[in-house]
Amino acid sequence: MQFRVPQFIEIEDQIIGPLTIKQFLYLLAGVGILTILWFYLTLVAFLLIGLPISIFMLALAFYKVNGRPFISLIGSFVKYITKPKLYLWRKK
């Protein structure tokens, strides 16, 4: 009996149009944050705060570094910052 083996198992499913569910949720979170800021801030403050937030959310959704998602780069950066950087070798 023959079975069909999936060929591209490393590619995420595109759920909403050309977007994966992660990309859609990152964009939805960005739009939600920007909507809340729109109602509570003036136009100048909204632009100053909203522009970096929108760039960050777009990077989370679409930017890849060496084929890895941007969120993994952020995780590696946080791990690098929080871990000790001095390694001593002691022979026991």
Protein Blocks (a to p, Z undefined) as FASTA:
>chain_A
ZZdddfblmbccdfbljbcfklmmmmmmmmmmmmmmmmmpcfklmmmmmmmmmmmmmmmm
mmcgehiafklmmmmmmmmmmpcfbdcdddZZ
